[in-house]
């Protein structure tokens, strides 16, 4: 029996991106039951009519991502909750792919990245497939079926789904996380600790629309540091350590005390160094880390194996 699906999107600005998401949803082989937009801005979006109900919910605050997702889920009436970021255009089979299997857990679909200008007027899925790229640092879905993910850190909040009954019976997003960073990893950790499975599903593809970005996200330095420390209060170690390591190599933070101390604000040189170029479909912290290590004469080691990155999981004084 086909399950009804509520599409949940959190948004601030990016109206053109949101219109493309709705257009993609209007082309689904299995139409959604409804779309709920948790709007993190005062003014409502002026959106075209759709062949399904579209509701906007105002969420006050400065990027309250966790609260916005919770409010959207609380307003949903579909049996399946499908969370899509505002910049993710769904493939026509996304709703059908997510609602077909019986899986009492969290499912993650595929994300492909579009270059600048690809999602202009008159876009098409074949044109997307011709230019979209996979993220070099992210695991992809299996060729068929569902593959269980045994490490909660693989969770990706751009494009995921779970039964509404599972969400209501499990941990919500922790609303103490505010601003950018960490709330999705915390959610995945809580879900994992509760014994709820997380899996990749074949299909359920989205196309991420290009927008200028920074990796590491310098423009969210304060919230990343704050949320990393909140995560450590809950679980005994920090998250987002790859971003923290880049911040440290850039001289933005210090880890010698019981908590991370911000030394200075990013300057124009930092901003230019980390900016995603129009020739880059996605921003990549690993690229910046390797450049920083070269600058400091450090060995280039992959991901979590890097001792400098691992050191950011805990305060330096705790390791002495």
N, C-alpha and C positions, 0 to 999 in steps of 0.2 A: 504494500500500500504506500503510495507516494505521500511524503510528509509535507506539510505546509512550511514555508520558509519566510522568516523575517530578515530583511537585510538591514544591518545596523552600521551606520556611518557616523563618525565624529568629524566635525569640520570647523575650521576657522579660516575665513577668506577662501581663496581658490575656487570661486564660483564656476569658472570655465571647466576646471577639473571635475567638479561635482556634476555639472551638466553631462559631461562625457560618461561618467559612471552611470547616471540614470539612463542615458541613451543605450549603453551596453546592457543594462537590466531590461530595457524594453525589447531587446532582441533575444531574450532567453528562450530556449526550447521548452523550458518549464518555468512559467512566469512566477515571480515571487508573490507571496501573499500580501506583503506590504513592505514599505521602506520607511525606516525611522532615522531621521537626521538629528543627532545631538549637536546642537549649534552652539559653539563656544564664541559667539559674538552677539551683540545686541540686536542688530538689524536682521530680519529674516531674509532668506534667499528668495530671489525672484526666479522661480523655476517653471519650465514648461509643463503642461499637463501630461500625465503618464497613464498608461493603461492599468495601473494599480494604485492603491492609496499611498500617498507620501505625506508623512507627518514631520514637522519640525518641533524639536523640544529645546528650549533655551537652557543652557548650562552656564551659570555665572562663574566668573573667576578667570585667572590667567592660565590658559592651557591645562584645565583640570581633566587630563586624559582619562584617569581611572574613574572619576565620578561620571564623566560623559558616557563611558562604556556601560557603567552600571545603570545609569538612567535610561539609556536606550534599551538595554535588556529588560528592565523593569516594565517598560511600556509595550514590549513586544507581545504578540498573541500567537505567533507561529510556533509550530512544534520544533523547528530547527532555527537556531540563531546563527546567522552568517555575518561575520564582522568583516567589513571592507574599509580600508583606508580611503580617504577622499580622492586620492590620486591613482586608484587602482581600477582600471576598466575591466569588467569581467568578460571572459570568453563566453560565447552563447550557451555552452553546456554547464557553466559553473553551478547554477542552482540544481540542475539535474544530477550532477556529479556528487554534490554534497548530500542531497536528500535520498539518494538510492541506497547506500549501505546501512546496515544495522550496526552502529558502533557507539557504545555508551562512553564516549570520551571526547577529546579535543582532536579535530582533524585540521591539517594544514595543507593548502593547495599550492600550486606552483606560482612563482612570481617571475615574470620576464620584464626586462627594463628597456624602455623606449628611448631613442635619442631625441634631442631637441627638435621640435617641429613635427614629430611623427603623428601626434594626436591632433592635427589641425582639422579644419572643417572637411567633411567628406571622408573621414578615416574608415578603414575597413580592417577586418581581422587578417585576411591574407597579406595586406600591406604591413601590418604589425609583425606577422610571423617572419617576414622577409628581413626585418631590421632589428628585432628585439634580441637582447642578450641576456644570458644567465649571469647571476652574480657569482664571481669567482670564489668567494669565501663562504658560500651558502650551500648546504646540501639540497639536492633536488628530490622530487618525489620518485617513487618506484615506477617501473614501466607499467605495472598492472596492480590493481587492488590497493591494499593498505599496508604500510610498513611501520611497525611500532618504533617510536623514538625512545630510547632508553635514557637519554640525557635531556632533562628539562630545558637546558640552555639552547636547544635547537628550536625552541618555540619562536614563532615569527608572527607578530600581531598584525601585519599588513592584510592577511587573508587567512582567516581561520573560521571554523564553525564547530558547534556542539549542540546537542539537544537542549532545549530550554529546561527540561526537567533536571538534566545534569548540572547546568549552571545554577539553577535555583537551589539545588541540594549541596552545592560545593562552595568553595571560597569565592567571594566576589573579588573584583579588583580593589586593592587596598587604597582608599581615598586619601590616606596620609601622603601618598606619592603625588606631588603636584609638579607642574611644569614637565619638561621633557626628560625621559630616561628612567628605566628601571621598573616601572609599574608592570610592564608585560612580563619581564623575567620573574618578578615576585609572584605574579599570578601563576605562571607555569610552575614555579617551585611549590607553591601551596597546593596546586592541583596534583602534582606528582606525589607530594607527601600524603595527600588524601587517598592515594591509590587509584586515581583516575588516569587512564591511559592517554598518551599523546601520540598521534600518528601522522605520517605523511600519506596523502591520498593521490593516486594517479588522476590527473586532470584537475578540475577546479582551478583553472588557470586564470590569472589576471595579468594585465599589462600596466606596469607602473609608468605613469606619465612623468616626463622630465620636468624638474624644477630645480633651480639653483640651490645648492646645499653645501654644507661643510662637514667634513669628517677628519678628525673628531669634531663633534658639534660645539665649536667655540661659542656660538651664540647662545648656548644653553649651559655654559660653564657652571654657574651657581646651582642650577637645579640638578645637574648630573652629580655634582659633589654631594649635595644634600641628600639626594635619593640613594646614592651609593652607601652613605653612612646609615640611612634608615634601613636599608636592606641588611647591613651588617648588624644592626641592633636586633633584627628579627632572627637572622639565620647564622650569625657568628662569623660571617665573612662578607666582603663587598662583592658587588657585581659591577659590570661595565669597566673592568680593570684594563681592557685594551685602550679605552678612551682616557682613563686616568693616567695610564703610562705615557700616552702621547702628550697629555697636558703637562706631566712632570718633565719630560724631555724638552718641552718648549719653555720650561721655566715658569709655568703658570701656577703650579701647586707644589706643596711640600708635604711629605709623608713621614716626617721624623717624630711627630708627636702622637698623642692618642687619637686624634682625628686629623683629617686632611685640612691643611691651611691654604687658602687661596693667596698667592703672593702678589699677583697683579692681574689687571684686565688684559684681554687680548688686544694687541695693537694692529695697525693696518698691515704690517708685514705678516703677522700671524694669520690674519684673515685672508690675505692674498695666497699664502702658502697652502692653506687647507681648502680653498675654494674649489668646488666641482666645476670643471670646464664644460663648455657646450659640446665638446667632443667626447664627453664621458657620460654614458647612459646612467651610471650610478656612481656615487661617491664611495671611496674605499679607504678605511682607516689603515689597513695593512700597508697600502702604498705609502702613506704618510709616515707610518712608523718606520718602514725601511729607510726612507729618506732621512729621518731624524737619527736613526742609528748610524747611518753613514756619516752624518754630520758630527756625531759624538765618537766615532771610531769604535762602535760596538758591533759585536757579531750579530748577524741577522739570523734569527731562529724563528721557527714557525709558531704562530698563535700562542696557545696557553703553555707551550713548552718553554717560552722565553722567561728566564729567571727574573728579569726586571718587571715584566708584566705580572708574574705570579706574586711578586713582592707587594703589589698594590692591593691584593686581596685582604691584607690585614695591616694594621698600623706597624711601622717599622719597630717601635719600641716593644711590641708584643713578641717579636721574633728574637729579641736579644736575650 
